[in-house]
Amino acid sequence: MRYVSTRDTSKTYEFKDVFIKGLADDGGLFIPSSLPDYSEKEIQELKSLNYSDLAKKIIFPFIGNFMDKDELSKIIDKSYSVFRRENVIDFIKIGDRSVLELFHGPTLAFKDVAMQLLGNFYEFYLSKQKEKINIVVATSGDTGAAAIDAIKGKENLNIFVLHPDNRVSSVQRKIMTTGKHENVFNIAIKGNFDDCQNLVKSMFSDTKFSKDINMSAVNSINWARIIAQCVYYFYSYHLIEDHTKPTNFSVPTGNFGDVYAGYLAKKMGLPINKLIVATNQNDILHRAISNGNYEAETVSETISPSMDIQIASNFERLIFDLNDKNSEQTSKDMMKIKEEGKYSIDKEKLNLINQDFLSARMSETETLDIIKSVYQEFNMVLDPHTAIGYGAFDKHNLNGNNIVLATAHPCKFPDAIQSAINIKAELPNELQFILNEKENYDILENDVEKVKEHIKDRSK
Ligand SMILES: *Cc1c(COP(=O)(O)O)cnc(C)c1O
């Protein structure tokens, strides 16, 4: 499989470039020049596979000659052996919808599903290559933790994680900062998540700097993450009992990565009816999808901090599709977004989007109310992100198999849970220790030169 950039389709890349670089040199995102297309019969045949075997089947066509089938197979088995569920996920029916729990990995959020695999991809790559890599990643709270767990202690790899100072929950921060591995560096930036993301982007586009430290990115724009996330859409589809009804997914969304993975599954032939993009009050994607107004506003802090984002990086991949895969037009649109902070989607394109996507926005009060009502009715504690996904179904009248992606364990957001239902969401036993452990992180100004210097001094 070959890949192109959303901003220049004249050049092609192999999976190795896509994985290691993350972002194309022209600033665009990588996408495959063609996709596998599963027939109904082939989809049926996937039903018998366990999670890891399904992952092997779905992911292999995307990786070209990066590794062979056996190598991939070993890596996938190893990656998913660290989950607390035999088949990675849990699928729980409550009332008229199902909850797809994706947070049974080491850092209690769905990001582990992709990140464990990426960590082992890096290790494999570096075992064949005389290279040292410095990973730099911006996090709204969960990506950083998942990336650290996947990279910690691995040879010839350093990881630098930028999180917005005081804007992640204390449990999120402690999971990141209490480790003892010397290849892990946590940096709190005095700013919000978009500032962190912009710092990483500008470090990347400084080619001298990024080449000097052999910089690599694992942000949600990384295609390898998307393909790993695509797998659980296929897997959960087969856990549905009644396939005469349409299947809809509601996905708590920030960077448009996870929900894009669902769209990818649909494009490969999985019969998904609608994907609901569920946002908190940072609702740029809801405004874009409901009335065509993609326009960044200032980020506000919410009880679902992993979605406190106004620049949804992966949206560029959808814009590219809406432009009929025209990279020139996509470049122009992205330039305009950068300069003017907005992009209006015309009626025709909006109709196209609405064939696949609906959206909903949840206020803070609504989110707390959902946590409360689900707890009272089903004795189940949803984390605030998941609650937003759950509530999104109430804003649309979709009959069918309605599946909510549960993206984080409630114990990561104890304050929100406390104020919704007045109980303490406990950490799993194996993570209790972080509460009393010493934290290790540096606080830096939102100043790219200072951050570069800090990273350079500590890079491999
Ligand atoms: C990252 C994250 C999201 C948003 O996922 P995107 O891929 O950025 O849309 C939602 N919920 C939780 C708990 C997360 O960590």
The ligand as a MOL file (V3000), in Angstrom:
LIG
                    3D

  0  0  0     0  0            999 V3000
M  V30 BEGIN CTAB
M  V30 COUNTS 15 15 0 0 0
M  V30 BEGIN ATOM
M  V30 1 C -8.4870 11.5220 23.2620 0
M  V30 2 C -9.7830 11.3030 23.8970 0
M  V30 3 C -10.9880 11.5620 23.2350 0
M  V30 4 C -11.0250 12.1770 21.8630 0
M  V30 5 O -10.4760 11.3620 20.8770 0
M  V30 6 P -10.0630 11.9920 19.4640 0
M  V30 7 O -9.4590 10.8770 18.7250 0
M  V30 8 O -9.0950 13.0970 19.7770 0
M  V30 9 O -11.3030 12.5230 18.8460 0
M  V30 10 C -12.1640 11.2440 23.8650 0
M  V30 11 N -12.1860 10.7260 25.1180 0
M  V30 12 C -11.0580 10.4780 25.7870 0
M  V30 13 C -11.1470 9.9190 27.1600 0
M  V30 14 C -9.8070 10.7430 25.2140 0
M  V30 15 O -8.6890 10.4770 25.8850 0
M  V30 END ATOM
M  V30 BEGIN BOND
M  V30 1 1 1 2
M  V30 2 1 2 3
M  V30 3 2 2 14
M  V30 4 1 3 4
M  V30 5 2 3 10
M  V30 6 1 4 5
M  V30 7 1 5 6
M  V30 8 2 6 7
M  V30 9 1 6 8
M  V30 10 1 6 9
M  V30 11 1 10 11
M  V30 12 2 11 12
M  V30 13 1 12 13
M  V30 14 1 12 14
M  V30 15 1 14 15
M  V30 END BOND
M  V30 END CTAB
M  END
